[in-house]
């Protein structure tokens, strides 16, 4: 009988107790569990690589790449790109646009921009103009900094982290100084038809210093400039009115194409040739005094947000979100979600 109970106890140890101990101590993992653990590890690695709040910028003055906190960078851009006297809601709109532009470039040129491989952004107008607080004080004055820097800080900090999305993707939020009454379609300037960069009305810009401008040339100077680029053009004082003809305007009224002695050229080529403020121009020849006036409306490429238009909207009661949604078609303003 004693042997029986010893035998039974041995059987119980082998079949029940020992497997239970092994299960608790060995911590076996199935293949499905291994897959889940691998996914979690990958997810953690991705999280570790996410945006750390700093952006890399190539300083065109020192020719070195530096890392700057994004929000500090945005403050320096707003102070450099938009008059500090503008309405606070316009400054907020500029802050969101500038932040969006920076992140767009950061994501697009992770290994550096082709024009400055050290960083995706630069401090020059090639990207967005940026000045540090010390540089702003040097250019303006301490009085200017004391008066306007708190206003700029408030505009940036009150929109902290906000960027512009279209269909879930960060946009390239182009902007310019003065549209002259209507912004331009991206397809008519940059040949890429972006759904959020459509021409829209931009009223209340008349206070802009470059809303209207005139460039004056002697007829000889005018013809000389034309022939410097188009040497085969048969243009003289006598036939000038017949040799330059308008071919096509964009919907906003800007010059898209011009014919010069039978050769069709882009309006932007004429803008560059005569250093005009925009492609919304009109050429007026006065043969009596042998002078040519080129009257220009607006300042800049005309695509995206008009800064003076934004200020006009703000002064008429629009907040920064309304401004941005007016100039960028079909967009949403949300907190930045790191890719």
Order of alpha helices (4+ residues) and beta strands (2+ residues): alpha-alpha-alpha-beta-beta-alpha-alpha-beta-alpha-alpha-beta-beta-beta-beta-alpha-alpha-beta-beta-beta-alpha-beta-beta-beta-alpha-alpha-beta
